[in-house]
Amino acid sequence: MENIVYHTVFEMFNILQRAGELKHKLIEFSGKNLFNQERNKAWLKYFGPITDISMDQEGKYINFLDYFILEWKLSNGDTIADCFTKENKKLIDEEKNIINNWKKVFSGIFQVKKILTDGFILINLIDNTEYTVKSTTSLDPMIKKSDFLLSRILPLENYYIFSGATSCIPAKNKVQIYQLVTDFLKRCPSAIFAHNEKELREAYNLQEEEYNDFVEFFGTDEIILSGKEIQGKLKEFYHYRYFQKKDPVLKKTKAELFQKKRGHLPTLPELNFPAKILETEEIGVIYDKKEGLNFFAWYGIFKEIFFQEDFKNIPGYQEIIAAYLTSPTISALPFIRMAEQYKDNAERVFKDIFGIDNFSIPKDLYRLLEKYKPDYKISTPSIIPVKGKIKDFLQSQKIGRTQPCPCGSGKKYKNCCGQVC
């Protein structure tokens, strides 16, 4: 009923036209001197320390403005768009709702499935989801069916509109596009789940299967290794998972099933650790059912602090806890585990560090995590259930039998991970 009423006020053309006008006003509003300092901060985060944007980077600058208006958080937590709706008292509720929904803007790598009179039906190669996207300007006649669009889109009613600059890549360049999608998913795996609950459930199922294999192989869901050991041990695990463990029903390994379907053996997951990890004497490897595979430096000492009643005798214990708590790259997982495994001693540790005599778990711990790990309740699986054309592309990437094994052992592929055991 709401949509029927809405369309009596704004007909389809008028909605698109009004959306374009609102966007133009938002851009003008963002240029106020009031936002100069915030714009500079956003600029540095988006582009890095550069001083000039050349003409061929005009599209990047347009997308920066879009990001600054709709996504950049000011010191009070508002966006530029929030400030605009608060300041403009003449905006009607429908217009405020339009702008408020634009917080759901996102970037995608799309393939054109169908060309409409006023837009496109697109398949987002990131999450394998279909979107109807309308244009607030005239369509580019050079865009053809099956071409690829690199774009930002945002919701408007029961469809989407383009936001910022859009780049069109011809369909003939599909291999480069698939590689681009693969790289995007490596950098931002959570993007695949943003608009697809089904993919999220499937990812958790796959992660639980790998979790069970990890526990079966190592005998526990957390181990402590040196940086020098970590790559070798995980290669052994994935070799076991793909080339040794057999399906209880089919009596075949994953590698054998893959080879039967694809005609060649699979490659193992990439294990590219930064030098800092490889040089660390002690790394905690935790496979969590929700968060997946995690790596924590000096986890053994961190855990010992919560285990030992005389934890104050451990050199630097306060600094270690503080480092874990304030590091933006360390999740809340280690603290939650310590609270579950050593609740009484964990309370004593926190009382000592924070000077809170009546510190209690879980109440005070959750309050602490909300301060230092504000996203601790939000987690996405680390396994990506890639499908469709991207899956076909990845699985088509063959490793020659006599080529060096991708696991880095120095052996030929056929004499290492390419062996079907």
Buried (B, 14 or more C-beta within 10 A) or exposed (E): EEEEEEEEEBEEEEBBEBBBEBBEBBBEBBEEEEBEEBBEBBBEEBBEEEEEEEEEEEEBBBBBBBBBBBBBEBEEEBBBBBBBBEEBEEBEEEBBBBBEEBEEBBBBBBBBBEBEEBBBBBBBBBBBBEBBBBBBEEBEEEBEEEBBBBBBBBBBBEBBBBBBBBEBBEEEEBEEBBBBBBEBBEEEBBBBBBBBEEBBEBBBEBBBEBBEBBEEBBEEBBBBBEBEBBBBBBBBBBBBBBBBBEEEEEEBBBBBBBBEEEEBBBBBBEBEBEEEEBEBEBBBBBBBEEBBBBBBBBBBBBBBBBEBEEBEEBEEBBEBBEBBBEEEEBBBBBBBBBBEEBBEBBBBBBBBBEEEEEBEBEEBBBEBBEEBBEEBEEBBBBBBBBEEBBEEBBBEEBBEEEEBBBBBBEBBBBEBBBBBE
